[in-house]
Amino acid sequence: MMEAGKREDPLGELMRRSQTGDAAAYAELLKEAATVLRRAIRGRRTGLNDEDVEDLIQETLLALHNVRATYDPARPFMPWLLAIAHNRFVDGARRYFRNGAREVPIDEQNVTFTLPDTNTMEEAFGESQALHRAVQELPSGQRAAIEMLKLREMSLKEASEASGISIGALKVATHRAMNALRKLLEKR
């Protein structure tokens, strides 16, 4: 029987038991919280597709897991959970609009063009030869760094072990070589 003035809070009780180390209560809490969140999110955020709703639920449950120690058992659970869900939604919206601001909408177009002189092998081959000649013009240290790190795709550690040059020196040589190549190729 409930005390006068107290409201039933089954999720709050599951959370209180979870905070004492009851793994079964925690599993049940996550299951019930997911159901409640799904209903709440779909009711308030009608424009979201099913994948977005599920992503938001998972982000909220993960956040709940990460901050579960901050829950005050003397307070109601649902407002705390819904505040977490709201914050996850706001963070997602910010991320969406921040990324969307950098995207440029375009009409669907073909990847290649139909003109006969576009996308030819001769053009690619010519650019490859120009790059090869430019690499050969680099000082030996820069050329070795480019060949190992960019052409053979070795890791910094592998290149350092193979050449006896420190990782820092390889980074510097690669940076300088890339700048030199850029300048050499712009001249041509």
GIWO-V145371 format. One record per residue. RES is the residue in three letters. SS is DSSP state (2 for helix, 1 for strand, 0 for the rest). OMEGA is omega as a letter, one per 40 degrees, with the letter a starting at -180 (* if undefined). Layout:
# GIWO-V145371
((RES	SS	OMEGA) (RES	SS	OMEGA))
This chain:
# GIWO-V145371
((MET	0	a) (MET	0	i) (GLU	0	i) (ALA	0	i) (GLY	0	i) (LYS	0	i) (ARG	0	i) (GLU	0	a) (ASP	0	a) (PRO	2	i) (LEU	2	i) (GLY	2	i) (GLU	2	i) (LEU	2	i) (MET	2	i) (ARG	2	i) (ARG	2	i) (SER	2	a) (GLN	2	i) (THR	0	i) (GLY	0	a) (ASP	0	a) (ALA	2	i) (ALA	2	i) (ALA	2	i) (TYR	2	i) (ALA	2	i) (GLU	2	i) (LEU	2	a) (LEU	2	i) (LYS	2	a) (GLU	2	i) (ALA	2	i) (ALA	2	i) (THR	2	i) (VAL	2	a) (LEU	2	i) (ARG	2	a) (ARG	2	a) (ALA	2	a) (ILE	2	i) (ARG	2	i) (GLY	2	a) (ARG	2	a) (ARG	0	a) (THR	0	a) (GLY	0	a) (LEU	0	i) (ASN	0	a) (ASP	2	a) (GLU	2	i) (ASP	2	i) (VAL	2	a) (GLU	2	i) (ASP	2	i) (LEU	2	i) (ILE	2	a) (GLN	2	i) (GLU	2	i) (THR	2	i) (LEU	2	i) (LEU	2	i) (ALA	2	i) (LEU	2	i) (HIS	2	a) (ASN	2	a) (VAL	2	a) (ARG	2	i) (ALA	2	a) (THR	2	a) (TYR	0	i) (ASP	0	a) (PRO	0	i) (ALA	0	a) (ARG	0	i) (PRO	0	a) (PHE	2	a) (MET	2	i) (PRO	2	i) (TRP	2	i) (LEU	2	a) (LEU	2	i) (ALA	2	i) (ILE	2	i) (ALA	2	i) (HIS	2	a) (ASN	2	i) (ARG	2	i) (PHE	2	i) (VAL	2	i) (ASP	2	i) (GLY	2	i) (ALA	2	i) (ARG	2	i) (ARG	2	a) (TYR	2	a) (PHE	2	i) (ARG	2	i) (ASN	2	a) (GLY	2	i) (ALA	2	a) (ARG	2	a) (GLU	0	i) (VAL	0	i) (PRO	0	i) (ILE	0	i) (ASP	0	i) (GLU	0	i) (GLN	0	i) (ASN	0	i) (VAL	0	i) (THR	0	a) (PHE	0	a) (THR	0	i) (LEU	0	a) (PRO	0	a) (ASP	0	i) (THR	0	i) (ASN	0	a) (THR	0	i) (MET	2	a) (GLU	2	a) (GLU	2	i) (ALA	2	a) (PHE	2	i) (GLY	2	i) (GLU	2	i) (SER	2	i) (GLN	2	i) (ALA	2	i) (LEU	2	a) (HIS	2	i) (ARG	2	i) (ALA	2	i) (VAL	2	a) (GLN	2	a) (GLU	2	a) (LEU	0	i) (PRO	0	a) (SER	2	a) (GLY	2	i) (GLN	2	i) (ARG	2	i) (ALA	2	i) (ALA	2	i) (ILE	2	a) (GLU	2	a) (MET	2	a) (LEU	2	a) (LYS	2	a) (LEU	2	i) (ARG	0	i) (GLU	0	i) (MET	0	i) (SER	0	i) (LEU	2	a) (LYS	2	i) (GLU	2	a) (ALA	2	i) (SER	2	i) (GLU	2	a) (ALA	2	a) (SER	2	a) (GLY	0	i) (ILE	0	a) (SER	0	i) (ILE	2	i) (GLY	2	i) (ALA	2	i) (LEU	2	i) (LYS	2	a) (VAL	2	a) (ALA	2	i) (THR	2	i) (HIS	2	a) (ARG	2	i) (ALA	2	i) (MET	2	i) (ASN	2	i) (ALA	2	i) (LEU	2	i) (ARG	2	a) (LYS	2	a) (LEU	2	a) (LEU	2	i) (GLU	2	i) (LYS	2	a) (ARG	0	*))
